Amino acid sequence: MTSDIILKLKNASMLSEQELTPELISTGSYALNKVISGKYNGGVPIGMITQFIGAASTAKTVFGTHILRNAQKKGYYTVIIDSENAYNPVFARTLGIDPNKLIYAAPPCVEDCFDTIEKIINSIRTDDSDTPIVVFYDSLAVSPSKVEMEAEGYEGNNMIGAQRAKQIGAALRKINPILRPKNVAFVIVNQVRTKVGVMYGDPRTAAAGGNALDYYLGVNLQTSKSDVVGDKESPTGIRGKVVNKKNKLIEPFKVCEFELMFNEGLNPYYGLLPHLERDGIVERGGSWYTVKSTGKKFQSAHLKDLIESEDEGVRPIIDLLNEE
């Protein structure tokens, strides 16, 4: 009886026929992969919108670049919408991006950005109906609306800002339904602003998209910087944390730490040990960690070298990181 009903309907099927486990693309950080998807070898989902939001210099673009790189390694189509006009191809190459496989566009306004994204997706799908597409939009916060572009002068106007939020909401309503059927991962960078005159509560707010944006997100990641690596006068990197504010894959509000080296990119193993400890793989005694199944003892600073040298004492960790 149910099958007869389904046959009469145009846009319906049984839930059991839906793909409930989306493909995942690594963020470049095993700890963040775990926070997003519950898998160390997981990452951001295809078919959903993922947002990285935070203050300036908190690795948002770097996370997006690592996602693009890992998508390229899998043979996926990769697209960057560079509304900031600041994406550095030299740094992208340093992080492993193949510029010959990265579609680049820098539309002038938010309407054109979303129009370009839709056209690229449809153009790819005319020739290839299956290979996943990863679109990285950097950043939503700096994309003006057409009204702002055409306005005279540079004076701020709350009504124009509200109109931009409405335009973004309308664009998301149009593009969100095509992400899953067309096998697209949409990764957005957004920025944090501070509301003036807030006496109580958190004065921080998203720079673009208004309240509507949050409803379309499958994963919402808030980044922040906590420290610098090396000499404060001449740092070689930064450390920070990511808070998962919304998640449609697993439970939200999990936290992880990250380390970004300016000349290398993300340290994939930084922030990993607290998660391994919670999962019962290692146990901690002071500043030392012990792999429970092998008895191997080490300090956190040595983890990267032990894994990359494939030390047998940390084999359970290596196997876990490579587990599909």
Solvent accessible surface area in square Angstrom, and as a share of the most:
residue,aa,sasa,rsa
1,M,189,0.84
2,T,70,0.41
3,S,72,0.47
4,D,78,0.40
5,I,84,0.43
6,I,41,0.21
7,L,149,0.74
8,K,170,0.72
9,L,92,0.46
10,K,192,0.81
11,N,145,0.75
12,A,46,0.36
13,S,47,0.30
14,M,83,0.37
15,L,128,0.63
16,S,100,0.65
17,E,118,0.53
18,Q,73,0.33
19,E,120,0.54
20,L,123,0.61
21,T,88,0.51
22,P,26,0.16
23,E,84,0.38
24,L,28,0.14
25,I,0,0.00
26,S,27,0.18
27,T,0,0.00
28,G,9,0.08
29,S,2,0.01
30,Y,45,0.17
31,A,0,0.00
32,L,1,0.00
33,N,1,0.00
34,K,38,0.16
35,V,0,0.00
36,I,0,0.00
37,S,12,0.08
38,G,29,0.28
39,K,89,0.38
40,Y,10,0.04
41,N,59,0.30
42,G,1,0.01
43,G,0,0.00
44,V,0,0.00
45,P,1,0.01
46,I,10,0.05
47,G,11,0.11
48,M,27,0.12
49,I,1,0.00
50,T,2,0.01
51,Q,2,0.01
52,F,0,0.00
53,I,15,0.08
54,G,1,0.01
55,A,56,0.44
56,A,86,0.67
57,S,79,0.51
58,T,4,0.02
59,A,8,0.06
60,K,17,0.07
61,T,47,0.27
62,V,12,0.07
63,F,0,0.00
64,G,1,0.01
65,T,2,0.01
66,H,4,0.02
67,I,1,0.01
68,L,0,0.00
69,R,50,0.18
70,N,16,0.08
71,A,0,0.00
72,Q,20,0.09
73,K,148,0.63
74,K,109,0.46
75,G,54,0.52
76,Y,28,0.11
77,Y,76,0.29
78,T,1,0.00
79,V,0,0.00
80,I,0,0.00
81,I,0,0.00
82,D,2,0.01
83,S,16,0.10
84,E,59,0.27
85,N,108,0.55
86,A,75,0.58
87,Y,33,0.12
88,N,79,0.41
89,P,75,0.47
90,V,102,0.59
91,F,61,0.25
92,A,4,0.03
93,R,135,0.49
94,T,71,0.41
95,L,4,0.02
96,G,45,0.43
97,I,8,0.04
98,D,47,0.25
99,P,52,0.33
100,N,140,0.72
101,K,131,0.56
102,L,25,0.12
103,I,69,0.35
104,Y,117,0.44
105,A,18,0.14
106,A,41,0.32
107,P,14,0.09
108,P,80,0.50
109,C,4,0.02
110,V,2,0.01
111,E,41,0.18
112,D,44,0.23
113,C,0,0.00
114,F,12,0.05
115,D,63,0.33
116,T,33,0.19
117,I,1,0.01
118,E,38,0.17
119,K,128,0.54
120,I,25,0.13
121,I,0,0.00
122,N,58,0.30
123,S,67,0.43
124,I,19,0.09
125,R,32,0.12
126,T,109,0.63
127,D,133,0.69
128,D,33,0.17
129,S,83,0.53
130,D,107,0.55
131,T,36,0.21
132,P,11,0.07
133,I,0,0.00
134,V,0,0.00
135,V,1,0.00
136,F,1,0.00
137,Y,0,0.00
138,D,4,0.02
139,S,0,0.00
140,L,0,0.00
141,A,7,0.05
142,V,59,0.34
143,S,1,0.00
144,P,36,0.23
145,S,0,0.00
146,K,94,0.40
147,V,54,0.31
148,E,63,0.28
149,M,103,0.46
150,E,139,0.62
151,A,44,0.34
152,E,171,0.77
153,G,57,0.55
154,Y,223,0.85
155,E,160,0.72
156,G,72,0.69
157,N,79,0.40
158,N,140,0.72
159,M,146,0.65
160,I,36,0.18
161,G,34,0.33
162,A,45,0.35
163,Q,70,0.31
164,R,34,0.12
165,A,26,0.20
166,K,151,0.64
167,Q,60,0.27
168,I,0,0.00
169,G,2,0.02
170,A,43,0.33
171,A,18,0.14
172,L,0,0.00
173,R,141,0.52
174,K,129,0.55
175,I,4,0.02
176,N,53,0.27
177,P,86,0.54
178,I,35,0.18
179,L,1,0.00
180,R,133,0.49
181,P,104,0.65
182,K,60,0.25
183,N,40,0.20
184,V,0,0.00
185,A,1,0.01
186,F,1,0.01
187,V,1,0.01
188,I,0,0.00
189,V,1,0.01
190,N,0,0.00
191,Q,36,0.16
192,V,31,0.18
193,R,109,0.40
194,T,93,0.54
195,K,105,0.45
196,V,151,0.87
197,G,67,0.64
198,V,58,0.33
199,M,162,0.72
200,Y,191,0.72
201,G,69,0.66
202,D,85,0.44
203,P,48,0.30
204,R,126,0.46
205,T,49,0.29
206,A,37,0.28
207,A,21,0.16
208,A,4,0.03
209,G,2,0.02
210,G,39,0.38
211,N,132,0.68
212,A,38,0.29
213,L,1,0.01
214,D,72,0.37
215,Y,167,0.63
216,Y,43,0.16
217,L,0,0.00
218,G,2,0.02
219,V,0,0.00
220,N,16,0.08
221,L,0,0.00
222,Q,39,0.17
223,T,4,0.02
224,S,40,0.26
225,K,98,0.42
226,S,87,0.56
227,D,67,0.35
228,V,38,0.22
229,V,19,0.11
230,G,54,0.52
231,D,87,0.45
232,K,161,0.68
233,E,158,0.71
234,S,77,0.49
235,P,49,0.31
236,T,71,0.42
237,G,0,0.00
238,I,11,0.05
239,R,71,0.26
240,G,2,0.02
241,K,92,0.39
242,V,0,0.00
243,V,30,0.17
244,N,0,0.00
245,K,85,0.36
246,K,57,0.24
247,N,16,0.08
248,K,120,0.51
249,L,45,0.22
250,I,45,0.23
251,E,99,0.45
252,P,49,0.31
253,F,139,0.58
254,K,70,0.30
255,V,66,0.38
256,C,4,0.03
257,E,89,0.40
258,F,3,0.01
259,E,16,0.07
260,L,10,0.05
261,M,41,0.18
262,F,83,0.34
263,N,129,0.66
264,E,112,0.50
265,G,1,0.01
266,L,12,0.06
267,N,24,0.12
268,P,37,0.23
269,Y,26,0.10
270,Y,60,0.23
271,G,13,0.13
272,L,0,0.00
273,L,11,0.06
274,P,58,0.37
275,H,10,0.05
276,L,0,0.00
277,E,69,0.31
278,R,165,0.60
279,D,67,0.35
280,G,33,0.31
281,I,43,0.22
282,V,1,0.01
283,E,89,0.40
284,R,142,0.52
285,G,52,0.50
286,G,62,0.59
287,S,63,0.41
288,W,123,0.43
289,Y,15,0.06
290,T,21,0.12
291,V,0,0.00
292,K,111,0.47
293,S,89,0.57
294,T,68,0.39
295,G,42,0.40
296,K,61,0.26
297,K,129,0.55
298,F,4,0.02
299,Q,57,0.25
300,S,66,0.43
301,A,87,0.67
302,H,87,0.39
303,L,5,0.03
304,K,63,0.27
305,D,95,0.49
306,L,27,0.13
307,I,12,0.06
308,E,100,0.45
309,S,80,0.52
310,E,106,0.48
311,D,42,0.22
312,E,116,0.52
313,G,13,0.13
314,V,0,0.00
315,R,71,0.26
316,P,39,0.25
317,I,0,0.00
318,I,12,0.06
319,D,77,0.40
320,L,39,0.20
321,L,5,0.02
322,N,95,0.49
323,E,107,0.48
324,E,172,0.77
